[in-house]
């Protein structure tokens, strides 16, 4: 799912750069997909307990 969100962010980012009439909404959508791609992994890193053997 993170990989799909990253590909969507790249696609929307390219579309936003190609068509300047999209404006800030394209930036918000791109940022949202980037957040969806990377935030779960970053949160998982802090949420996991360290197992001490």
C-alpha positions in Angstrom: 0.0 0.0 0.0 2.9 2.4 0.7 4.3 1.7 -2.7 1.0 2.4 -4.4 0.6 5.7 -2.4 4.1 6.7 -3.4 3.4 6.0 -7.1 0.2 8.1 -6.8 2.1 10.9 -5.3 4.6 10.8 -8.1 1.8 10.8 -10.7 -0.1 13.6 -9.0 3.1 15.6 -8.6 3.9 15.3 -12.3 0.4 16.3 -13.2 0.6 19.3 -10.9 3.8 20.4 -12.4 2.5 19.9 -16.0 -0.7 21.8 -15.5 -0.3 25.0 -13.4 -4.0 25.6 -13.4 -4.4 22.9 -10.7 -3.0 25.3 -8.2 -2.6 24.5 -4.5 -5.1 21.6 -4.6 -2.6 19.5 -6.5 0.1 20.2 -4.0 -2.3 19.2 -1.1 -3.2 15.9 -2.9 0.5 15.2 -3.6 1.5 15.9 0.0 -1.4 13.8 1.2 -0.2 10.8 -0.8 3.4 11.3 0.3 2.2 11.4 3.9 0.2 8.2 3.4 3.3 6.5 1.9 5.8 7.4 4.6 3.9 8.1 7.9 2.9 4.5 8.7 6.5 3.2 8.5 7.8 6.1 10.6 5.0 5.5 13.2 5.7 1.8 13.2 9.3 2.4 14.1 8.3 4.3 17.3 5.4 2.0 18.2 7.3 -1.3 18.2 8.7 -2.5 21.5 12.3 -3.3 21.7 12.7 -7.0 22.5 15.6 -7.6 24.8 16.8 -11.1 24.8 
